[in-house]
């Protein structure tokens, strides 16, 4: 009796929870990549004085433009999670594929720079591994 009513929310909440875990791992990856890119930026252009200036650079400077696809993916997941409608298995799977494609191929702007940062910075590699691990939990 009660199980019939309680079983309906489980399929809708589980994809949301799993997608939320992917999103959280992506946010940590994004943070690590940005921090990693700060080092060569400052070597080239000088010290960034404030966090506000750093945010402005991340949003608008060509140096960081290659990161926009990762930022946009996080925003798209945030929007899906904010919807009143449940996150379906197929929607979660589509985000998994989009994430996997970005992190493995990434296109001409993102891919080469991302691979270079992965090779340069162990913290980024660890964060990348966490995202990949989370992708395996979403079907």
Helices and strands as residue ranges (DSSP letters): H 2-45, H 51-60, G 62-67, H 68-82, H 89-104, H 107-120, H 122-135
